[in-house]
Amino acid sequence: MNNEWINLKPNNMDIFIDSKVQYPVTFELKVIIEAIKPEQENLGLLVEIFDGLRVSYSKVSTNASKTGKYVSFSVKVTIVSKEIFDRLYEEIGKIPHVKAAI
């Protein structure tokens, strides 16, 4: 992976040691990308990933940073398994200029 990722993990992850995610799970995914390519092109790349993994999604919203250097995409997604969850983040990490996926 050639993207520079921002580490957003809390210092103490011990609270999650015994936690288990119950699939399917629906949550808001936020992807932050440098605003080098047109917004629609970046959104198209995300949609390709969702469709390829058969991840259902809705309520796509975008927000540009104050400086215009970054754009964030917020998408409500439903993930059916841990395998799909892991693959989703792996594929998003391959998108050029992605800075974070939360």
BAFI-3210 file (N, C-alpha, C; in Angstrom, 3 decimals, decimal comma, padded with zeros to 6 digits):
// residues 102
n [1|2|3|4|5|6|7|8|9|10|11|12|13|14|15|16|17|18|19|20|21|22|23|24|25|26|27|28|29|30|31|32|33|34|35|36|37|38|39|40|41|42|43|44|45|46|47|48|49|50|51|52|53|54|55|56|57|58|59|60|61|62|63|64|65|66|67|68|69|70|71|72|73|74|75|76|77|78|79|80|81|82|83|84|85|86|87|88|89|90|91|92|93|94|95|96|97|98|99|100|101|102]
n.u [000,854|000,682|-000,192|-000,268|-001,295|-003,396|-003,098|-005,660|-006,334|-007,331|-005,230|-005,640|-006,839|-007,859|-010,457|-011,870|-011,132|-012,606|-014,832|-017,287|-018,265|-021,479|-022,667|-025,046|-023,758|-024,462|-023,138|-021,742|-019,455|-016,507|-014,503|-011,508|-010,023|-007,374|-008,007|-007,378|-008,237|-011,345|-014,341|-016,505|-015,197|-013,638|-015,736|-016,910|-014,951|-015,196|-017,836|-017,530|-016,024|-017,841|-019,920|-018,532|-017,932|-020,397|-021,570|-024,067|-025,136|-025,907|-027,152|-025,016|-022,765|-020,833|-017,986|-015,968|-012,708|-011,774|-009,620|-009,736|-008,113|-008,673|-011,286|-014,108|-015,957|-018,956|-020,663|-023,387|-023,102|-023,684|-022,370|-021,782|-020,114|-017,043|-014,977|-015,745|-015,734|-012,958|-011,905|-013,126|-011,877|-009,276|-009,443|-010,273|-007,979|-006,336|-007,044|-005,853|-004,353|-005,893|-006,368|-007,440|-009,646|-012,436]
n.v [-001,165|002,108|004,453|007,168|006,740|008,093|007,665|006,919|005,593|005,119|005,469|003,497|000,514|-001,558|-001,812|-003,017|-005,655|-008,011|-007,633|-008,282|-007,991|-007,915|-009,202|-008,717|-005,337|-001,898|001,239|004,602|005,296|007,077|008,556|010,088|012,009|013,350|016,282|016,010|014,776|015,073|015,358|013,637|011,589|010,382|009,552|007,722|005,711|004,756|003,772|001,719|-000,087|-000,656|-001,841|-004,000|-005,561|-006,092|-004,457|-002,837|000,528|003,935|007,320|009,192|011,718|014,676|016,653|019,413|020,361|023,326|024,552|023,399|021,358|018,727|016,262|014,897|011,905|010,759|007,875|005,760|002,467|-001,077|-003,907|-007,328|-009,309|-010,117|-010,649|-009,234|-006,665|-006,339|-006,585|-004,400|-002,137|-002,681|-002,447|000,238|001,444|001,221|003,189|005,976|008,683|008,568|009,494|008,758|006,316|005,954]
n.w [000,000|-000,980|000,054|002,383|005,541|008,044|011,454|013,450|015,720|019,090|022,010|023,946|023,356|024,751|025,701|023,711|023,497|024,245|022,729|020,220|016,883|015,591|012,702|010,060|009,908|010,134|009,381|009,404|007,029|006,572|004,194|003,449|001,014|-000,955|-002,786|-005,612|-007,953|-009,830|-007,857|-008,525|-009,877|-007,868|-006,199|-007,919|-007,910|-005,296|-005,377|-007,257|-005,727|-003,615|-005,116|-006,285|-004,058|-003,195|-001,267|000,387|000,117|001,010|001,229|000,464|001,137|000,633|001,573|001,365|002,462|004,334|003,090|000,648|-000,054|000,614|000,306|001,838|001,963|003,085|003,808|004,227|005,034|004,761|006,123|005,669|006,689|008,472|006,714|004,392|005,481|006,061|003,459|002,236|003,461|002,671|-000,137|-000,386|000,547|-001,640|-003,385|-005,115|-003,382|-001,055|002,270|004,727|006,120|007,918]
ca.u [000,000|001,557|-000,830|000,118|-002,515|-003,420|-003,441|-006,703|-006,685|-007,063|-004,075|-006,025|-007,845|-008,200|-011,907|-012,446|-010,542|-013,623|-015,998|-017,500|-019,205|-022,568|-022,961|-024,621|-023,635|-024,611|-022,465|-021,324|-018,054|-015,993|-013,258|-010,908|-009,164|-006,856|-008,870|-006,575|-009,136|-012,711|-015,124|-017,297|-014,286|-013,344|-016,962|-017,046|-014,046|-015,816|-019,016|-017,014|-015,646|-019,078|-020,618|-017,722|-018,021|-021,832|-021,849|-025,152|-024,764|-026,888|-026,891|-023,676|-022,602|-019,443|-017,638|-014,611|-012,032|-011,756|-008,571|-009,998|-007,086|-009,246|-012,734|-014,518|-017,178|-019,634|-021,561|-023,982|-022,847|-024,041|-021,356|-022,392|-019,170|-015,714|-014,195|-016,113|-015,236|-011,518|-011,673|-013,553|-010,813|-008,120|-009,684|-010,265|-006,576|-005,686|-007,439|-004,798|-004,523|-006,721|-005,629|-008,006|-010,972|-012,837]
ca.v [000,000|003,258|005,641|007,568|006,676|008,794|006,735|007,515|004,671|005,600|004,843|002,335|-000,274|-002,696|-001,923|-003,787|-006,992|-009,056|-007,214|-008,949|-007,294|-008,761|-008,895|-007,510|-004,103|-000,684|002,377|005,649|005,220|008,357|008,410|011,392|011,894|014,616|016,775|016,134|014,390|015,572|014,689|012,548|010,488|009,690|008,877|006,564|004,660|004,170|003,010|000,480|-000,986|-001,106|-002,759|-005,206|-006,359|-006,196|-003,704|-001,882|001,862|004,993|008,610|009,691|013,170|015,099|017,896|019,860|021,040|024,790|024,930|022,757|020,342|017,402|016,090|013,698|011,241|010,029|006,928|004,753|001,152|-002,278|-004,937|-008,604|-010,233|-009,568|-010,753|-008,099|-005,483|-006,255|-006,346|-003,036|-001,210|-002,985|-001,866|001,699|001,820|001,210|004,379|006,993|009,911|008,400|009,821|008,034|005,696|005,833]
ca.w [000,000|-001,101|000,620|003,737|006,349|009,319|012,521|014,276|016,794|020,446|022,653|024,736|022,649|025,607|025,902|022,615|023,448|024,296|021,945|018,935|016,014|015,092|011,301|009,348|010,674|009,333|010,001|008,473|006,620|006,087|003,451|003,176|-000,161|-001,458|-003,865|-006,827|-009,041|-009,623|-006,813|-009,116|-010,206|-006,608|-005,784|-008,801|-007,430|-004,100|-005,800|-007,866|-004,629|-002,966|-006,017|-006,446|-002,829|-002,897|-000,045|000,155|000,579|000,778|001,878|000,192|001,226|000,478|002,245|001,058|003,572|004,191|002,136|-000,636|-000,307|000,843|000,257|002,580|001,526|004,159|003,160|005,108|004,441|005,519|005,920|006,061|007,326|008,758|005,475|003,545|006,193|005,829|002,031|001,939|003,844|001,826|-001,462|-000,250|000,695|-002,953|-004,140|-005,024|-002,601|000,147|003,489|005,870|006,031|009,316]
c.u [000,901|000,939|-000,339|-001,153|-002,340|-003,858|-004,431|-007,116|-006,413|-005,877|-004,438|-007,166|-008,306|-009,703|-012,565|-011,981|-011,602|-014,879|-016,066|-018,533|-020,229|-022,881|-024,345|-024,604|-023,733|-023,956|-022,130|-019,824|-017,644|-014,641|-012,761|-009,860|-008,637|-007,683|-008,064|-007,435|-010,515|-013,476|-015,887|-016,427|-013,937|-014,566|-017,188|-016,158|-014,613|-017,003|-018,598|-016,658|-016,894|-019,792|-019,864|-017,794|-019,466|-022,173|-022,984|-024,780|-025,874|-026,412|-025,446|-023,683|-021,120|-019,238|-016,191|-014,015|-012,021|-010,743|-008,808|-009,002|-007,637|-010,752|-013,055|-015,846|-017,734|-020,709|-022,088|-023,831|-023,349|-023,068|-021,903|-021,440|-017,841|-014,848|-014,481|-015,623|-013,748|-011,205|-012,060|-012,434|-009,544|-008,271|-009,693|-008,826|-005,806|-006,051|-006,335|-005,245|-005,506|-005,847|-006,154|-009,341|-011,355|-014,193]
c.v [001,229|004,537|005,891|007,654|007,448|007,799|007,404|006,616|005,304|004,851|003,571|001,594|-001,465|-002,880|-002,782|-005,243|-008,082|-008,710|-007,992|-008,154|-008,297|-008,319|-009,401|-006,296|-002,919|000,465|003,415|005,550|006,597|008,100|009,806|011,213|013,280|015,014|017,047|015,824|014,995|014,711|013,479|011,341|009,683|008,937|007,628|005,404|003,975|003,290|001,694|-000,540|-001,531|-002,138|-004,080|-006,137|-006,607|-005,605|-002,740|-000,551|002,849|006,266|009,068|011,208|013,493|016,424|018,234|020,527|022,546|025,247|024,351|021,664|018,918|017,428|014,825|013,212|010,486|009,173|005,952|003,401|000,045|-003,374|-006,249|-009,577|-009,530|-009,607|-009,562|-006,795|-005,278|-005,933|-004,923|-002,045|-001,443|-002,316|-000,340|002,200|001,854|002,428|005,428|008,205|009,795|008,689|009,076|007,431|005,359|005,157]
c.w [000,000|-000,562|002,035|004,570|007,638|010,384|013,462|015,431|018,155|021,043|023,399|024,052|023,488|025,786|024,828|022,575|023,406|023,495|020,638|018,162|015,529|013,664|010,948|010,267|009,710|010,086|008,938|008,258|006,119|005,435|003,101|002,084|-000,515|-002,676|-005,137|-008,047|-008,782|-008,615|-007,369|-009,469|-008,949|-006,097|-006,627|-008,374|-006,192|-004,479|-006,456|-006,789|-003,948|-003,831|-006,170|-005,249|-002,408|-001,533|-000,358|000,798|000,250|001,446|001,709|000,336|001,122|001,195|001,898|002,292|003,307|003,154|000,749|-000,978|-000,200|000,625|001,042|002,030|002,722|003,515|004,201|004,407|005,363|005,124|006,465|006,750|007,587|007,510|004,558|004,172|005,899|004,374|001,635|002,258|003,021|000,460|-001,411|-000,137|-000,608|-003,804|-003,994|-004,206|-001,437|001,359|004,701|005,484|007,461|009,387]
res [m|n|n|e|w|i|n|l|k|p|n|n|m|d|i|f|i|d|s|k|v|q|y|p|v|t|f|e|l|k|v|i|i|e|a|i|k|p|e|q|e|n|l|g|l|l|v|e|i|f|d|g|l|r|v|s|y|s|k|v|s|t|n|a|s|k|t|g|k|y|v|s|f|s|v|k|v|t|i|v|s|k|e|i|f|d|r|l|y|e|e|i|g|k|i|p|h|v|k|a|a|i]
***
